Amino acid sequence: MQITPHALHELVRKTCEEIPGIFAPATAIKRKGNIIRLNISIRIRQDCNIKETRLNLRSKIETIMVENLSFTNFEGLDI
Protein backbone atom coordinates (compact mmCIF):
# COMPACT_ATOMS: atom_id res chain seq x y z
CA MET A 1 0.00 0.00 0.00
CA GLN A 2 1.22 3.49 -0.83
CA ILE A 3 0.45 6.62 1.17
CA THR A 4 1.63 10.14 0.53
CA PRO A 5 3.77 12.01 3.06
CA HIS A 6 1.04 14.65 3.32
CA ALA A 7 -1.50 11.96 4.23
CA LEU A 8 0.80 10.65 6.99
CA HIS A 9 1.24 14.17 8.39
CA GLU A 10 -2.54 14.63 8.36
CA LEU A 11 -3.10 11.27 10.05
CA VAL A 12 -0.75 12.28 12.89
CA ARG A 13 -2.28 15.77 13.17
CA LYS A 14 -5.85 14.45 13.36
CA THR A 15 -4.88 11.76 15.86
CA CYS A 16 -3.20 14.37 18.06
CA GLU A 17 -6.37 16.49 17.96
CA GLU A 18 -8.27 13.56 19.52
CA ILE A 19 -5.96 13.44 22.56
CA PRO A 20 -6.45 16.25 25.09
CA GLY A 21 -3.34 18.25 25.90
CA ILE A 22 -1.34 17.62 22.72
CA PHE A 23 -0.63 20.44 20.33
CA ALA A 24 1.87 21.43 17.61
CA PRO A 25 2.68 17.95 16.25
CA ALA A 26 5.51 17.66 13.73
CA THR A 27 6.14 14.46 11.81
CA ALA A 28 9.29 13.23 10.08
CA ILE A 29 8.99 10.14 7.90
CA LYS A 30 11.97 7.78 7.89
CA ARG A 31 12.27 5.26 5.08
CA LYS A 32 14.69 2.39 4.79
CA GLY A 33 13.92 0.65 1.56
CA ASN A 34 10.29 -0.34 1.89
CA ILE A 35 10.11 0.13 5.69
CA ILE A 36 8.43 3.25 7.14
CA ARG A 37 9.05 4.66 10.62
CA LEU A 38 7.61 7.90 11.99
CA ASN A 39 9.41 10.40 14.22
CA ILE A 40 6.82 12.59 15.93
CA SER A 41 7.51 15.72 17.98
CA ILE A 42 4.69 17.05 20.11
CA ARG A 43 4.07 19.69 22.69
CA ILE A 44 1.84 18.89 25.61
CA ARG A 45 0.16 20.93 28.28
CA GLN A 46 2.05 21.21 31.53
CA ASP A 47 -0.65 19.39 33.51
CA CYS A 48 -0.62 16.28 31.27
CA ASN A 49 0.98 12.98 32.17
CA ILE A 50 3.78 12.70 29.60
CA LYS A 51 4.15 8.91 29.74
CA GLU A 52 0.41 8.26 29.48
CA THR A 53 0.02 10.77 26.64
CA ARG A 54 2.87 9.22 24.64
CA LEU A 55 1.51 5.70 25.14
CA ASN A 56 -1.97 6.80 24.08
CA LEU A 57 -0.68 8.51 20.92
CA ARG A 58 1.59 5.56 20.04
CA SER A 59 -1.25 3.08 20.48
CA LYS A 60 -3.70 5.06 18.35
CA ILE A 61 -1.29 5.63 15.46
CA GLU A 62 -0.04 2.04 15.43
CA THR A 63 -3.64 0.77 15.42
CA ILE A 64 -4.54 3.02 12.50
CA MET A 65 -1.45 2.13 10.47
CA VAL A 66 -1.50 -1.64 11.04
CA GLU A 67 -5.13 -2.61 11.65
CA ASN A 68 -7.10 0.04 9.77
CA LEU A 69 -4.75 0.73 6.84
CA SER A 70 -3.13 -2.75 6.73
CA PHE A 71 0.45 -1.48 6.53
CA THR A 72 2.84 -4.41 6.58
CA ASN A 73 5.93 -2.22 6.18
CA PHE A 74 5.27 0.03 9.21
CA GLU A 75 8.07 -0.41 11.73
CA GLY A 76 6.73 1.89 14.44
CA LEU A 77 7.15 5.41 15.73
CA ASP A 78 9.31 7.49 18.01
CA ILE A 79 7.77 10.30 20.05
N, C-alpha and C positions, 0 to 999 in steps of 0.2 A: 504494500500500500504506500502511496506517495501522499505527502502533505506539505504544503508550502510553509516556509518560515513564518510568514505573516499569520497563517492559521494557527501555528503553534504559539506564537506570541499572544494571539487573541484567546486561545484556550487557557493559557496561564492567567491572563488578565481577568477573564470572566470567572475563573475558579477562585482567584483571590478576592473578587468582589463578594463571593458567597461566604467568606470567612470573616467574621467581625474582627476589626483591629488591624488588618493588613492593608497597606496602601503602597503605592509607588513600586509595583513589581517591574523588574527588568529581567529579560530572559536571553541567555546566550545558548545557542544550539551547537553542540559538539558532535562532529561526525567522524567516525573511523570506519572507512569503507562503507558498509551498509548499516552499521550500528549508530543509533542516535542516543545521545545523553543530553539532558538539559541542566544548565547552571542557572539557578534562579536567585536573584537578589530581591529582598523585600524589606520594607520598613514596617515596623509594628508599633502600635500604641504602647506607651510606657506601662500601662496596667495589665497588659496581656502576658500570659504564660508563654515564654518563647518556645520551650520544648514541646508543649502541647500544640501550639500553633503550627510549628514546623511539621510535626507528625500528621496533623490534620491535612495540611496542604499536600504533603507527600502522598498520603493515602488517596486523596481525591484525584490527583493528577495521574498516579499510577493506575488507578481503577479506570479512569477515562481512556488512557492510552492503550492499556492491555485488554480490558474486558469490553469496553464500548467500541473502540476503534480497531480492535484486533491487531495491534502492532506486535509483530514477532521480533522486530529488530530494536525495540526500546530497551535500553540497558538500565535506565533509572534516572534519578535527578539528584542534584546537590543544591541545598538551600543555604 
